[in-house]
Amino acid sequence: MKIAIIHDWLVVYNGAEKVLEELLNLYPNADLYSTVEYLEEKDRHFIQNKKVITTFIQKLPFSKSKYRNYLPLMPLAIEQLDLSKYDLIISSSHAIAKGVITGPDQLHISYVYSPIRYAWDLQHQYLKETGLDKGLKGWITRYILHNVRNWDYRTANGVDFFMCVSDFIGRRIWKTYRREAKTVYPPVDVSAFTLRENKEDFYLTASRMVPYKKIDTIVEAFSLMPDKKLVVIGDGPDFKKIKAKAGSNVVIMGYQPFEVLKDHMQRAKGFIFAAEEDFGIVPLEAQACGTPVIAFGKGGACETVKGYHESINPTGIFFYEQTPEAIADSVNQFEKIYIKPAHCREHSLYFSSERFRKDFKQFIDDRIKGKNSNSIKDVSVS
């Protein structure tokens, strides 16, 4: 089979790119497409140093740093990619990759991290956070997002089968496209972490410091608990604001290399996660260290953390409001219970890279067999 894999854009090595890495491990002979490709040489290993076939956006001014500004042109750009020679097309999509044009004899399977968040149910949050909720620029942005929604809904018809990163995203796909999606949890490199049973007397949170991660809310929660220590690892636009809120019991470490992050994950008595994520890899990395998670009980965390009051062999505890008070209450509840580090580690192993490759390939193989079977029936009838 001739196989093409298309990814939204290739500029960094983050969560979606780790999925792409596993797809290329599964299908090393696949050709790779993207709207733009600006990977640094040191990061090209994960695409096996393949040549990436890009769209006309690659040649537009400032596309290296301002590629997101070309979102209004991306639907047109993605539709210009000629994939007619391929039997199987796999789109790795959180924005526009799923919109490639395919024919009736081609199999298009889309692995979706989320329908375009800022165009659908998170539009109002996005407009507020970017200051585009008022004025002429705001109305222009709303009109662009309206057109993106229309295109996004229409192009869902070009996908034969959807896969998604969580049941939460499966529900968003159903709400957006009225299509079923098979959940195949993305790969987590749990082998990079090791279990530590003995914990120290501090809590940890680690994230890029952007508004929806709610790191500021976690820091404010610990101002209500001056007797408890919090360590914060990460950097980002909100760093100064968050540091200004930190009391003497909060240590803001900024960006740290992996080994430092892993060491703190292993030693922390609990990891605090306040974002509503589509999936959320970091809580699973904490569990791989044997560290229980105190998580916001909405989104992907409900599938990656086993709540104390809802599960056998729990791996964490939930709070249900993104407020300092709710987080503080959960921390206080957490200190009254005991969660075994070994249970956390055991649960994390289900989300390994090996399991992802097995489940993903099985889904693809089943669809290929079904397509071939239908083709045989069609020929016999004619």
N, C-alpha and C positions, 0 to 999 in steps of 0.2 A: 504494500500500500504506500502511496505517496501521502505524506503527512505534513501539514503546516500548523504551526503554533503561532498565535498572534496575541501580543501583550499590549496593554494600553500605551505605555511609554517606558523607556529604559533610561533612567537617569541616576538611580541609586540602588543599593542592595538592601531592601527592607522585607517586610513580611510577604507581600505578594510575589516578590522576586525569589524568595526561598521556595515558594510553591513552583514557580517557573523552573527553578533549578531541578526540582524533583521530576517535573514533566520531561525535561530534557534528558534526565537520567533514564527515564522510562522509554523515551523515543529519541535516541541520540541521532538518528538520521533525519529528523524533522527539520524543515526549513523554518526560520524564525523571522517574524514580521513585527513591526511596531510603528507607531506614529513618528516617534523620534528616538534616537539612540545617542546618548551622551555619557556613557559609562566611562569612568576613569580606568586606565589600563589595569590597575591593581584589582579592580572589581569584575573584570571580564571573565574571570575563571568560571563563574557560575553559569555562564552561557556557553561554556566550552570553547570560548574564543570564536564562536560562529560569526559569520557575516550576517548582519541584521538588515533586512530589506525595509526601508522606511518610506514615509509618505512625503508629499511636497512640503509639508510643514518643516521638515528638517532643513530646508533651504531658505526659509523665511527669516527676516532680520530678527536678531535677539532670541531665536527659538531655544537656544541653549539655556538661558536663564528665565525666559518669559513664555515657555511653551504652554503653560496653563492659560495664558491670555488668548491663545488661539482656539480655545474651546468651541466658539461658534463655527469655526472652519473644520473641526475634527470630524464631524459626521460626513461631510463631503470628502475629506481626505481619506477616511477609512474605506469609503465605498469605491475609491479608485484603485485599490489593491486588487490585482488580478490573481485570484486563487483557483482559476478554472481547471488547472492541471492536477489538483489534489483530490484524493479519495476521502480523506478525513481531515477536518479542520477543527482544531481545539482553540477556543478563545479563552484567554485568561483575563477576566474583565471586572473592573469596578467603575468603568466609565463608558468607553465607546468601542472596545475591541469586539464585542459581540455583534456589532453592526455591519460586519463584513458581508459582502454579497456572495451567496452560494447557490448552486443549482440543485435540481430535483434528484440527481444521482449522486450527490455529495452528502456526506454525513457531517453535520455541524453540531458539536457538543460544546457548550459554554460553561466554564467553571466560574461562578460569579461570587465575588467578595461582597458585593452589594449592588443593587441598582443605584444609579447616580444619586448619592445621598443629598447633595446640595441642590438637586433639581426636583426631588420628590419630598418626602416627609420632613426632611431637615432643612428645607429651603428657608423658612423664616428664621431659624437659628443661624444659618449661614449668613443671611443678609444683615442680621443684627451684629454678629461678631466681626464682620468686615466693614461695618459702617455704611452698607448699601441699602439700608431699609428706608431711605428717604431721598428726596431730590431727584434730579434728572438722571444721574448715573444709576440710581436705584431702579427707576422705571425702565431704563434700557436693559439693566441686568435681568429684571423680571421678565421682560419680553424675550430675551435670549434664552432664559431657562424654560419659558413656556414652549419655545420651538424645540429645545433639546428634549423636553418631555414627550412631545408629539413624535419626534424621531425615535426616541428610545422605546416607546410603546410599539410603534410600527415595526421596528427591526426585531422585536422579540419573536415575530412570526418566522423569521429566517433561521431560528435556532431549532434543531430537531429535539434536543434533550438538554435540560438544565441540570447542573450540579451546583451546590452551594456550600459555604463554609460552616453553616450552622442552621439549626431548625429556625432560629430567629430570622435569619436572612431568607430562609425558605418561605416564611410567612410574608416577608416584605416582597419577595418575588411574586407570590400569589396575589397580594394586594395590588401590585403595580402592573403585572402582565397577565394575571389570571392563568398562570402556568404552574404546574407541579415541578418541584426540584428535589433531587436526591441529595441528602446531606452526606458529604465526605469531608470530615474534619481535616483542616490543613496540617502539614507536618510541623512538629515541634522537636527540636534537637535535644531531647531529654538526656541523651547519652553524654552531653557536654556538662551535665550537672550530676552531683553525687549527694547521696543522703547523709544528713548529719542529724543525729538524734538529740544531742545536747544543745539547747538553745540559750541565748543570752537575753538579758532584760532590755530589749529595745524592739521597736516596730520599724518596718521599712516600707517605703513606697518608692517606685522608680518609674519614670516616664518622661517623655518629651513634654515640656511645660507650655501647653496650649490650653485654651479655655475649657474645652469639653473633657479634658482629663481630670479636672476638678482637684488638682493638687493644692490649690489655695484653700479649698474647703477642708481637705485633710489637715493642713497646717493649722487652720482655725480651730478644728476639733481638738487638737492637742493643746491649744491655749486654754481649753476648758478642763484639761487634765494635766496640770503642771507637774504632777508626780510621775508621769509616764514619758518615756523618751521616744522620739521619732527621728529617723534618719531619712533624708530625701536625696535621691540620686537622679540627676537629669538636668537638662538645659533647655532653653527655648525662649520664645518671645516674652513669656510671663515670669522669667527668672527673677528680675528685680522686684516685681510686685510681690511675689511669693516670699522672697527673702525678707522683705520689709515686714511681713506679717509674722515671721518666725520668732517665737519666744526663746528663752534660754534652754528649754528642754527639746528644742528642734535643731538638728544639725543639717544644714543645706550644703551638700558636697559638690553640687554641679555635675558636669559630665565626668564619668569615670570609665576606665577601660574595663573590658569584660571580666577579667580576673578579680577586680575589686568588687564589681557588682555581684559576681557569683559568691564571693566570700561573705558579703553582707546578707545575701539571700540565705546562705546556709546557717548563719548565726542568728538571724532574726527570729523572735518568738512568733511573729505574725506579719504577713504582707497585706497592705491595705490598698484596695483597688476601688476607685470611686467613679470610674467612667462607665458609660453605656456603650459597650463595644459590640461590633459585629461578631467577633470571636474572642480575641484577647489572648495573646501568647504568653505575656509576662506572668499572669497568675499561674499558668501551668509550669513555667520555669521555676517559680517559687515552690510549687508542690513537688517538683522533681528533686528539690533540695530537702524535702521533708518539712517544708514550712507551710502551715495553714494560712488560708486567705480569708480576709474580712472584706467582702465584696458588695457592691451595689447590686441588688437582686433584680436586675433587668438586663436584657440583651444576652450576649454570648456567655457571660459569666454563669448564668443559670445552668448551662450545659457543661461547663468545664470545672465547676466547683460543686462538690456534694455538700449541701447544707446540713448543718448539725441536727436540725429538727425534722428534716425531710428524708434523710438517707441512712442506710446502714454503712458503717465505716466512713463517717463524714470527713471532709477535708477542709471545711471552713464554715463560716457563718455569714448571713446576709443582713444588710440593712436596706430599707426601701424608700428612703428619701435622701436626696443629695444635699444634706445639710450638716453643719458641724455637730449639731445635737444628736442626729441619728447615728453618725459615725462614732461619737463618744459613747452613746448607749451600747452600741455593738461591741466596742472595745471592752467596756466594763462587763458585758455578758460573756465575752470570749474568755476573760480571766477567771470566770467561775466554772469553766468546763475544761475538758482535756481532749485534744485531738491527737491521735498517734501520728508521728512523723512518717512511720512506715506506710500507713494508709494513704498519705498524701503522695508519696513516691510511687506506690503501686498504681494509684489512679492515673498519674501522669503518663505512665508507660503506654496506656491505650492510645495516646495521641502521637506516637512515634512516627518517624519518617517511613519506617518499614510498613507500618499499618496503612499509612496514606497511599504508598505506592501499590500495595496489594488491593485496597478497596477501589482506587481510581482505575487501575488496569482492569479489574473485574467488571466494573461498570462499562468501560469502553468495549471490552471484548463481548459482553452480552449484547450491547447495541449493534455491534458489527454482525454478530451471528443472526440477530433478528432482522437486520437489513438484508443480509444475503438470503435468508429464508423467505422473506417477502418477495424478493426479486425472482426466486425460483418459482414461487406460486404464481406470480404475475405472468411469467413466460409460459407456464403450463396452461393457464387459462386462455391466453391468447392463441 
